[in-house]
Amino acid sequence: MSARRQSSASAGSARRQSDARRPSERFERPDFAMSARTSDVFHQDENDDDEAQVAVKYSGSSYWPRTPSFSRKGRGVLAGLTPSTPLKEDVFRVALIGAGNVMFGSDEGPWNLTSRLELKVGARLRVIALIDPDAARCKAQLDAKLGTEVAVAYKETKVYRNVDDFIAATPRPQWPRCVIVGSPPAFRGSDKPGRDVEMRLLDAMPGVSMFLEKPVSTDEVPAARRVAQFMEERKDIVSIGYHLRYLKVVQKLKRIIEANNLQVMSIIAIYSASYERIAKPGWWMKSRDCGPVVEQGTHFADLSRYIGGDVDLDTVMAHAVEHDEPAGELSVIPVDESIIAPEDRIPRVTTASWKFKSGAVGTLIHSAVLQGAKYATELQVFADGFMFRLLDPYNNPKLIVRRPDSDAEEEFSYPGDDPYQGEMDAFIDTVEHGIEQTAFFSSYNDAVDTYELTWAITHAAEASTAKRRAKGATGKPAGSSKLDAIVEKVSELTTS
């Protein structure tokens, strides 16, 4: 790290420590308006002081130290909030859809939407509804919250089995400012009855904003596209949780590209999952979670699009290592795969390549081959004279940069960076300021473009597998029987 960066890091650390000494003062301020919007951070030139930007980003009244004392289960994150803390009258009402790990956290990963919501909104937060068919799970999650300093935000939360019950029971004066959706995509992302959660909510409660986890759907792409069109026509505020876009190393990469007027030439995305602990049966079934590229590789497909631009889908080619091939044997699958129909079992490795509309080329390699806990992930970006390597974005994000004027490599990292918090901050800022000042980085329509790319990869790999299996059954390439007939006919004519 350069002397300038070390100095700025020390200054940023001092600012954070200063803020951390006054949590109650910040919580009791009468003015809860943001002094800076989240997006202000991400539109600086390449040489701006990143640590100073962090201080600007979180200088609003809802700022809490970037390293709050909460576990991955995320209970008790609002340090300074006690029953005696004065509260502002204009509360911020929120409804939650989904009572699972994405919403409330687990030991399996860093996701936890409620903890980030609590950190951002602060004492104004009132969770008016928790919508999930599992009433017992809802009660357990709420009981856990009521036992912490965030209890005031959940003490009047009502539980509903479905969205329709919530709509019917909630008069207009009690509508939420926003709805946070962490339910499985099988129940949303479509205009078909029973899978149209977004459309029903936005139609019944116009003006309500929505945050949705990825992927946006499990239905066919045209159905998801119709949902996107519905939202755009109404100018609804809808943000999608592609959290890797909010990493400071990703924003640094984009600033360098923009500041140097670079044209991306190639992107290589590598995502290798540790399959040993993926114990969710649906993940291993293409009919449930649509396969690992759609469900999991979507993050790197999205990053590739975010950096490289739109993809020419007609150029997508892909191959897969399937479960019934020698190379596809896995030794510690945590579910009983024998009860899954062979045609429904997921590929072990998928490799894909394509052309961006700019002319650049892209490659994605997704695999479920590692054991243990840690995933191996990396994104490489090449431009004239430049090489960027984004390393380990899920655990310890680093950006390695090589420039034209030197063979040496620069390293950028931002300890404590939380992209999940960044995406929530950006969404709430947009809700507060209006769609004209959008702060988030992924709209619904943009997320459907990523969804379409992951399906194009999946379908291309399936077509390649089908062609290879057809060849294996006959010992000849698919379609060769017709060619054989023609050759035989020509031979008869020439010998007669």
HELIX and SHEET records of a PDB file:
HELIX    1   1 ALA A    3  ALA A   20  1                                  18    
HELIX    2   2 PRO A   23  GLU A   28  1                                   6    
HELIX    3   3 THR A   38  PHE A   42  5                                   5    
HELIX    4   4 ASP A   50  LYS A   57  1                                   8    
HELIX    5   5 ASN A  101  PHE A  104  1                                   4    
HELIX    6   6 LEU A  113  VAL A  121  1                                   9    
HELIX    7   7 GLY A  122  ARG A  124  5                                   3    
HELIX    8   8 ALA A  135  LEU A  146  1                                  12    
HELIX    9   9 ALA A  151  TYR A  154  1                                   4    
HELIX   10  10 VAL A  163  ALA A  169  1                                   7    
HELIX   11  11 ARG A  172  GLN A  174  5                                   3    
HELIX   12  12 PRO A  185  PHE A  187  5                                   3    
HELIX   13  13 VAL A  197  ALA A  204  1                                   8    
HELIX   14  14 VAL A  221  ARG A  234  1                                  14    
HELIX   15  15 HIS A  243  TYR A  246  5                                   4    
HELIX   16  16 LYS A  248  ALA A  259  1                                  12    
HELIX   17  17 TYR A  275  ARG A  277  5                                   3    
HELIX   18  18 PRO A  281  TRP A  284  5                                   4    
HELIX   19  19 LYS A  286  ASP A  289  1                                   4    
HELIX   20  20 PRO A  292  GLU A  295  1                                   4    
HELIX   21  21 THR A  298  GLY A  308  1                                  11    
HELIX   22  22 PRO A  326  GLY A  328  5                                   3    
HELIX   23  23 GLU A  337  ILE A  339  5                                   3    
HELIX   24  24 PRO A  342  ASP A  344  5                                   3    
HELIX   25  25 PRO A  419  HIS A  433  1                                  15    
HELIX   26  26 ILE A  435  GLN A  437  5                                   3    
HELIX   27  27 TYR A  444  THR A  474  1                                  31    
HELIX   28  28 SER A  480  THR A  495  1                                  16    
SHEET    1   A 6 LYS A 158  TYR A 160  0                                        
SHEET    2   A 6 LEU A 125  ILE A 131  1                                        
SHEET    3   A 6 PHE A  92  ILE A  97  1                                        
SHEET    4   A 6 CYS A 178  VAL A 181  1                                        
SHEET    5   A 6 SER A 209  LEU A 212  1                                        
SHEET    6   A 6 VAL A 238  ILE A 240  1                                        
SHEET    1   B 8 VAL A 311  VAL A 321  0                                        
SHEET    2   B 8 VAL A 349  PHE A 356 -1                                        
SHEET    3   B 8 VAL A 361  LEU A 370 -1                                        
SHEET    4   B 8 VAL A 264  SER A 274  1                                        
SHEET    5   B 8 ALA A 376  ALA A 383 -1                                        
SHEET    6   B 8 PHE A 386  LEU A 391 -1                                        
SHEET    7   B 8 LYS A 398  ARG A 402 -1                                        
SHEET    8   B 8 GLU A 409  PHE A 412 -1                                        
END                                                                             
